[in-house]
Each structure stands twice: as C-alpha cells, then as structure tokens.
Amino acid sequence: MEMEPLYKIKVTCAYCENVFSTSRVRPSLKRAVKTDTDFCGYYRGENPDYYVVRVCPSCGFASTENSNDRLAEHQRREFEEKISNRLVKRDYGGSRTWENALETYKLALLCAQTVGETDRIIASLLHHIAWLYRYREDQDQEQRFLKHALDSYIKVFENEGISGNDARLMYLIGELNRRLGAYNEAVKWFSRVINDKKIMDAAMIRACREQWALLREEMLDQGESLTEEIKG
C-alpha cells in the first residue's frame, strides 16, 4: 500500500496562539529531480517548498519554522491594525496547488514585513517566491523577486555577517547577481569566497569557482569584454 506523501503537524500560532494543523511532505518521499545553482529544487510528486509556510486558519497569521514563535505586543498591534482586520481567512492545511503556495508565501512576506522579522527570513521568502515564478517560466516576476531577494541578502550580510565568512550567503549574493546580469558584482562575491583563507567551506568554494567559469563563458557568448578580475 502506497504511503501518502503528506503528513500533518501541529503548530501554535505566534499571534493568536491557536493550535492548528498544517501539512508537510514526508522526508522519505522528497524526490528531488534536480537543483538549480541558487538551490531551487525540482521534485517528482509533491514539492516540499509548497508547504514551508504555515497559515493560521483562525487569524490568518503566516510564518515559517524559522520565524519568531511569539510576537511582542507592538508586533501584535502592527499585525492587527495592518493585516488581520482585512484578511479573508482561509485554511491551507491540506494539499496545495502552485497558486495556494504563492498565496501563502506572499501572505508570509506581508506578515514578516509588518511585524519586522529578520532580513534573513524576508530574503528567504522573496527567494522562494522567485522560485515559484521560475517553475511557471514567468521571467519578469522571477527577476523582480530575485532582485528584492538580493537586496535583502545584502542587508543580511551587512547586519549579520560580521565575521565575513558566511560562505553560503556570499555565494548566493554572487549567484543572484549573476542571474540578474550584474557580472562584475557577481565576480566580486565569488572571489571573496575563493580567496578568503578563513573560509573552509569546500563545497561553496568549489561552487564559486564553477559559477565564475560559467560567468566568463556567458560574457564571452554575449560579446562583452572581460575585466581583469573576471579573467583571473
């Protein structure tokens, strides 16, 4: 007998403290087909990325497992004044379509921005929305949200990357710049990962080398002149 790909977990809403059920994809049934260079995954069967956001059916507050599990009083007021009173409540606890997933991510983004969540969480939500548009080959919207995600990742680096050796974050900033056509900026970030002796993340160093090489090929194909940094 084939196992159902989805299972339920219980979540306590950070705003109204209602306990509700939301679906996840069973780890044993996450069947990745491929992964893009900015970590966007493609799956056979249910896409686990569709189920990242948890939406409370009672009040409509949307969050992820990385969000704050309790809201401060001023955050609660912000949500109530700006979102809660205008929301049409919906239950997203079951199976989700692409449209459902997009709705939950945009609601989570609105909630995160309203209650002042961290730039890291906001960047991740923006990036996931870009991936959703990529699945539908909507390049204009994908590029729009990639740009917003890039701006947020840079804020994360400026505010949290004090040690300067968060290799995955630096790689992502380089890769999103590459995808947005900002080749010189992309090389600066890739080169920081490759040349910083404090960085020991071999997988990210290798990924930066590969994307640097790809970027050179893209520039040559487009007839663009290479700077010394890119030639290096």
C-alpha positions in Angstrom: 0.0 0.0 0.0 1.5 3.3 -1.1 2.2 5.8 1.6 0.5 9.3 1.5 3.2 11.9 0.6 1.8 14.4 3.1 1.5 14.2 6.8 0.2 16.7 9.4 2.0 18.6 12.1 0.5 20.8 14.9 1.6 24.4 15.0 0.8 27.1 17.6 0.1 30.4 16.0 2.5 33.2 17.1 -0.3 35.8 17.1 -3.5 34.2 18.4 -1.9 31.0 20.0 -4.5 28.9 18.2 -3.2 25.3 17.6 -3.7 24.2 14.1 -2.7 21.5 11.6 -0.5 22.1 8.5 0.9 19.6 6.0 4.5 18.7 5.3 6.0 16.3 2.7 7.3 13.1 4.3 11.2 13.2 4.2 11.3 9.7 2.8 9.1 10.9 -0.2 11.0 14.1 -1.1 12.1 13.0 -4.6 14.4 15.7 -6.0 14.9 15.6 -9.7 17.4 18.5 -10.0 18.5 21.6 -8.1 19.4 25.0 -9.7 22.6 26.8 -8.8 20.7 29.1 -6.4 19.3 26.0 -4.6 15.8 26.0 -6.2 14.7 22.4 -6.1 12.5 20.4 -8.6 10.7 17.4 -7.4 8.8 14.4 -8.6 5.4 14.4 -6.9 4.7 16.8 -4.1 7.0 19.8 -3.9 8.1 20.3 -0.2 8.7 24.0 -0.9 4.9 24.4 -1.3 4.5 23.6 2.4 7.1 25.8 4.0 4.6 28.5 5.1 2.2 27.7 8.0 -1.0 29.8 7.9 -3.3 30.0 10.9 -6.9 29.5 9.7 -8.2 31.4 12.7 -6.4 34.7 12.3 -4.5 34.4 9.0 -1.0 34.9 10.5 1.6 33.2 8.2 5.1 32.2 9.2 7.8 29.6 8.7 9.5 27.3 11.2 12.3 29.9 11.4 10.0 32.8 12.3 9.6 34.0 15.9 7.3 31.7 17.8 5.9 34.5 19.9 5.1 38.1 18.9 5.9 41.1 21.1 3.0 43.4 21.9 4.0 46.0 19.4 4.2 43.3 16.7 0.7 42.0 17.5 -0.6 45.6 17.2 1.0 46.0 13.8 -0.4 42.8 12.5 -3.9 43.5 13.9 -4.0 47.1 12.5 -2.5 46.4 9.1 -3.4 42.9 8.1 -5.8 40.9 10.4 -8.9 43.1 10.0 -8.6 43.0 6.2 -7.9 39.3 5.7 -10.3 36.7 4.3 -9.3 33.7 6.5 -8.5 30.5 4.6 -7.4 27.0 5.6 -4.2 26.0 3.8 -3.7 22.9 5.9 -4.2 20.3 3.2 -2.7 19.7 -0.2 -1.5 22.9 -2.0 -1.5 23.9 -5.7 1.1 26.3 -7.1 -1.5 29.1 -6.7 -2.0 28.1 -3.0 1.8 28.1 -2.4 2.2 31.5 -4.0 -0.6 32.9 -1.8 0.9 31.5 1.4 4.4 32.9 0.6 3.1 36.4 -0.3 1.0 36.4 2.9 4.1 35.3 5.0 6.1 38.0 3.3 3.5 40.6 4.2 3.3 39.3 7.8 7.1 39.3 8.1 7.5 42.8 6.8 4.7 44.1 9.0 6.0 42.6 12.3 9.6 43.4 11.5 11.0 39.9 11.0 14.8 39.5 10.3 16.2 40.3 6.9 17.3 36.7 6.6 13.7 35.4 6.8 12.4 38.1 4.4 15.2 37.3 1.9 14.3 33.6 2.0 10.6 34.3 1.4 11.4 36.6 -1.5 13.8 34.0 -3.0 11.2 31.2 -2.7 8.6 33.4 -4.4 11.1 33.9 -7.3 11.5 30.1 -7.5 7.7 29.7 -7.7 7.6 32.1 -10.7 10.6 30.2 -12.2 8.5 27.0 -12.1 6.0 28.8 -14.3 8.7 30.3 -16.5 7.5 33.8 -15.7 10.9 35.5 -16.1 9.7 39.1 -15.4 8.3 38.2 -12.0 11.2 35.8 -11.2 13.7 38.6 -11.9 11.7 41.1 -9.9 11.7 38.9 -6.8 15.3 37.8 -7.3 16.3 41.5 -7.2 14.3 42.0 -4.0 15.8 38.8 -2.5 19.4 40.0 -3.4 18.8 43.4 -1.7 17.7 41.6 1.4 20.6 39.1 1.4 23.0 42.0 1.1 21.3 43.6 4.2 21.8 40.2 6.0 25.5 40.2 5.2 25.9 43.8 6.3 24.0 43.3 9.5 24.7 39.7 10.5 27.9 38.8 8.5 30.2 40.4 11.0 32.7 37.6 10.7 32.6 37.9 6.9 32.8 34.1 6.3 29.3 33.0 5.7 30.2 31.3 2.5 26.8 30.2 1.5 25.3 33.7 1.9 28.2 35.2 -0.1 27.8 32.6 -2.8 24.1 33.3 -3.0 24.7 37.1 -3.3 27.2 36.3 -6.1 24.8 33.9 -7.9 21.8 36.2 -7.8 23.9 39.0 -9.2 25.0 36.6 -12.0 21.4 35.7 -12.7 20.4 39.3 -12.8 23.2 40.2 -15.2 25.4 42.1 -12.8 28.5 40.1 -13.7 31.1 42.4 -12.2 29.3 42.3 -8.8 28.9 38.6 -9.1 32.7 38.1 -9.5 33.5 40.2 -6.5 31.4 38.0 -4.3 32.6 34.7 -5.8 36.2 35.9 -5.5 35.7 36.8 -1.8 34.7 33.2 -1.0 37.6 31.7 -3.1 40.3 34.0 -1.8 39.4 34.3 1.9 41.7 31.9 3.8 39.3 31.9 6.8 36.6 30.2 4.7 36.8 26.4 4.9 33.5 25.5 3.2 34.9 23.4 0.3 31.5 22.9 -1.3 30.9 26.7 -1.5 34.4 27.4 -2.7 34.0 24.9 -5.5 30.6 26.3 -6.4 32.0 29.8 -6.6 34.8 28.6 -8.9 32.2 26.8 -11.2 29.9 29.9 -11.3 32.9 32.2 -12.0 33.8 30.0 -15.0 30.2 29.9 -16.2 30.0 33.7 -15.9 33.1 34.1 -18.1 31.5 31.9 -20.8 28.3 33.9 -20.6 30.1 37.2 -21.0 32.1 35.9 -24.0 29.0 34.5 -25.6 27.4 37.9 -25.3 30.4 39.6 -26.8 31.2 41.5 -23.6 34.7 42.5 -22.7 36.2 40.8 -19.7 37.7 42.8 -16.8 41.0 41.7 -15.3 39.1 40.4 -12.2 36.9 38.2 -14.4 39.8 37.0 -16.5 41.5 35.9 -13.2 
